[in-house]
């Protein structure tokens, strides 16, 4: 029989705000931190336990026994009141995670809130200055080994540089206005890892980095976003901050293996790793390639872009679920290995095709140069910052 305290907890859990996890938004949380007074999901509860009972005391709503004082604490606080306290000063550039985000992002969000109390004490936010220096493990372009490299972020110079030797000239200079950054733990094989994507010599370039300390990699990620937001605010002083935040780096819409043929009917199927980044569909030999083999701009349906699906085989036993991406210049014959995988790709590509082109996308569509930058052209500003993608480029089959 459910005791009185469990009935009270069930009633509290149904209230607005308490019916979702206080940290990731997952529905119907069945755990709680009774000293913080919040309802949380199982995944976040494990992170809370990892911080130690001196910070968060965790119990299951149904499987554990609750004391009257603990239930009273839950009643007094709740998720909404706790958010008002622990999320009082979250910087607009800080990415608030959801239930599907990587572990490192959710864990550092929770630790920033309750362990370090960064959003109660802004002076503890080390990523807002527009500058950052430190060492990250970087994957080599040729030998695939990870080596320690010094990285230097400078908002004033609009750059992220990395050095092979600390006191020498930088090996690489990445422009913040041409940089996308995403967590990539499953792809890189390290929990605390990121992928940096930018333009180099007219082609997209990928850099893969990690750090053993999850707080360090999280701070680098946030520092890049904060620096980019500051630059956007300078370039677009009249634009609402909420609109500028939407232009900050986003995760790739989808990644995975697909089969692809060349432009001729006689071309064989080749297995390629595909990445959809905003309106740019890139394909690679391997997931961790430094450069894509080709890049396809995915425009709007009014410009002749569409998806065609075939339910018949196409001569390759592994490419059992074919579909076509039709562009004004070429029809790309693609195929997935499973029905579910094809449905996933069809959904994200179709969503992209139906999404209205922004003025920046339209400009990109009319241009031929293979530029890709983060921000849109602003003719009234002395600084020219551009929005991805700048144009499409397919290099070779």
N, C-alpha and C positions, 0 to 999 in steps of 0.2 A: 504494500500500500504506500502511496506517495504521502510523505509527511507534510506537515504544515509549511515548513520552510521551502520545500521543493515546489509546492503550489505557488507560494509567493514569488519564487524565482521564475517560474514559468510565466506568471502574469507580467513580471517586470520585463522579461525577455521579449514579450510581444509588443511592448511599447515602441513608438517611433524612435529610431536611433539605436535602440537596443536590439532590434531585429536584424541588424547587420553587424559584421565584425567591426570593432572600433578602429582597426588598423588597416585592413585590406578590403573591407566592404563585402566580404563573403556573406551569403544569406544564412539566416538561422544559426547563429553561433551557439555552440553547446558547451563552451568553456567560459571561464571568467577569471579575472584577476581581482580578488576581493579586497585587497588593500588599495588598489587603484580605482576600484569601483566600475570596471568596464567588462562588457561581454565580448568575447573573442572566439575565433574559429580554432580548430585543432592545430592547423599549421602555425598560426601566430602564437598559440599557447606554448608550443614547443620552443619558440624563440624567447618568449617571456621566461620560461623556466631556465633557459640558458643564461639569462642575465643574473640569475640568483634570487633567492627569496628575500634578500634585503632590498630589492627593487620591486619585484612583482611576485605575489603569492597566488598561485594558480590552482583552481579546482574545476572539476567537471560538474555541470549543473545537476546531473541526475545520479551519477555513479558515486559521488563523494557526499559525505555528511557535512551539513552546513550548520554553523552555530548562529544563534539569533543576531549577535553583533555583526557577523559577516554579511548576513542578509540585509541588515539595516544599512550597512555601508553601501551595498549595491543600490539600495533604494535612495540613499542620499545623493549619490553621484550619478551613475549612468553614463552612457556613451556621449550624449550631447554635451553635458557639463564638462566631462573629461576632455573632449575635443576643444572646447573653448579655452581650457587651461593649457593643455600640452601642445596645441597647434595654434597658439595665439599669434605667433609671428613667423609663420612659414614663408620663406621668400617665394615670390612668384615664379622664380626659375627652378624651384625645387620640384622634382617629379614625385607626385603622390602615387604610390603603387596601388594596383588592384590585385585581385586574387590570382590572376594569371601571370603576374610578373615574376622575374627571376628571384631566387632566394636571396641573393645578396642585396637587391634593392629593397625587399620587404624587411629583411633583418636590420639593415642600416637605418631605415625609416623608424622602426620600433626603438632601436637603441638611441637614435637621435632624440626621440620624443621623451623617453622615460629614464634612460641611463645618463645621457649627456645633457638632457633638457635644453637642447639647442634652440628650441622655438619659444622657450620662456626667457632665455638669456641670449639675445642676438650677438653679443660679443663673442660667443663660443662658435659662431658660424665662420669657419676659416676659409670659405670658398667664395666670398662675396667681393673680394678686393679687385678682381680682374687680373690677378697675377697668381702664379703657382709654379714652384720648382720641385722636382723630385725625380726619383729613379723608378722606372718600370721595366719589366721584362718584355722585350720586343722580339717578335718572330722575324727571322731573316727572310729576305725576299727570295734568295736562291737556295740556301742550305736548310731552311725550315727550322733551324735551331733558335732557341730563345736566348737572347743576350741582354745584359743589364745596360740600359741606356738612360741618359739624363734627358728629361723633358722639361721645357720651359714654356709656360703660357703667358702671353702678354696681350691684354686687351688693347692697350695703347697702340701696339704695333699690328694688331689684328692677326696675330700669328700663334701657332703652336710649333715649337722647334724641338728637334731631338738631336743629341750629340753622341757620337761614338766615343770620343774622348772629351772629358768635361771641359778642358781649357782650350779646345780647338773650335774651329768654325762648325756650325751645325751641319749634320749630314742631311737633314731634311727640314724644310720650312713649309708648314701647312697653314693656309689662310683660314681663319675662323669662318669667314664668309663662304668658304667652299668645303665646310667640314660637317659631316654627319657622324654622330657617335651613338653606339648602341651596345648594351650588354650582350655578351655572346658566350655564356658558360657551356651550353651543350655543344656548340660548334667548335670552340677552341679546346674544350676538355678541361677547363679550369674554372672553378666556381667564381673567382674574382677576376673576370676578364672583360675586355671591351674590344669592339671593332671600330676603327676609325676609317671613314670613307671620304675621299676628297678627289679633286681633279689634279692630275699631273701630266703635263705635256699633251693636253687634249684628250686624255683618257682617264677613266675612273681608276683610282688606286685604293687598295685596302691595306691597312696596317692592323696587326693583332697584338694586343698587349695584355699583361696581367700583373697582379701584385699579390703577395701572400696575405696581406692585411686587407680584409674587406672594407674597412673604413677608408683606407687610402684610395682604393679604386673608386669608391662611391664619391669621395670628395673631388677626385679628378673629373668624374662625370658631371657633377653639379657645378664645379668651377667653370667648365667649358660652356655649359648652358647659361650660367650667370653672365659670363663675359659676352656671349652672343646676344643676350637680352639687352645688356647695356648698349651695345653697338646699335641694335635695332631702335632703341629709344632715342639715340642721337640722330639716326637717319630718318625716323618717322615720329617726330615730336608730337604730332597731333593725333596719331593713331592710338586707340584704346590699348592699354596694357594687355587686356585679355586677348585681343587679336594678335598682338606681338608674340605672346606665349605660344600660340598655336603654330608659329613658324619655327619654333625651336626643334632640335633633332627628334625624330621619331624612330621607333623600331621599324624594321622591315615588315611590310604587310604579310609576306610569306616567303619562305625559303624551302628548297627541297630538290630532289632529283626528278628530272623529266627526260624523256627521249625527244630528240629533235632531228629533223632531216635538213638537208641543204636545199637550195632553191630549185634544183633539178629533180625531176621525178625519179631518176635513177640513183640519186644520192641515198646512201645507207643511213640507218638510224644511229645516232650517237647519244650516249648518256651524258647529260650535262647537269651541273648544279645551278639552279635558277634562283634569282633573288629579285623580288619586286620592291623597289625603293621609290616610294611616291608614284610617279608615272614612268619610271625607268625600270624596264625588265632586263636584267643582266643574266648572262649565262657563262659558266666557268667549267674548266676541266675538273677541278676539285674544289671543295668548299672553302679551303684556306688559300686559294690562289691570290697572288698579289694584284693581278689584273684580270678583268673579265675578257673572255674571247669575243664577246659581242654585247651590244646594248640596243634595246628596242624601246622607242618612245611609245607609250600607250596614251593615245589622245582620246577625244570625245567621240561619241557615236555619230554626232552630226558631221564629223569630218571623214566618215567612212570606216571608222574602227568598229569591229564587231567580233563576236565569238561564234564559231560554228562547231557543232558537236556531231560526231559520227559514232554509231554504235556497232560498226563493223570493224573487223581486224584490218591491219595495214601492213601485214607481211613480216612483222617482228613479234616474236612470241612474248617478249618482255614488255613491249609497248602495246598493251592490250586495250587501253582506253584512250583513243585519240581525240584530239580537238584541234581546231585551227584558230589562230589569232590573225584576223584580217586587218591589214593596214593599207593606206593609200598606195604604198610602194611595193608591198609584198605580202603574200599569205604565208605565215609560219606554221608548219605542220609539227605539232607537239603531241605527246602522249604520256599518260601516267601508267603506273604499274597496277594500281588498284582503282576501283570505282570511287572510293571515299577520297582518295588523293585528288583525282580529277575534279570531283565536286568542290573540293576546297579551293583549287586553283581557279575553277570557273567562277566561283563566288567572288573572290577578291579581284580578279581581272574585270569581271562584269561590273562590279561596283566602281572600279576605276574608270571604266569607259563611260558609265552613266554620270559620274561626278562632273559637274560643270567645270569647264576650264576657267581658271582665274585669269585676270589680265596678264599675269606673269607667265602662266602656262601657254596662253595664246601667243605671246611674244616668242616664247621658246619654240612653239610649233612652227612659226614662220621663219625661224632662223636655221642656218645649216651648220654653224660652227659647233663643235662638240664640247661646249662649256656646260658645267653643272655647278651652280652656286646656291647658297642657302637663302638669299634674300632678294626681294624684288627691286627692280630699278625705280629710283626716286629722282626724277629730273629736277625737283626743286631743292634737293639736298646737295651740298658740296661733296658728300661721300656717296659713291655708287655701290650699293649692296644689292645682291641679286638673289632671287628665289628659285629653288630647284623645281624641275630640271631645266636646264638652259636649252638643250636640244637632244635629239636622238643620234646615236651613232651605233652602227653595227660594223664591226671590224672584219670578221671573216667567219666562215662556217666552222 
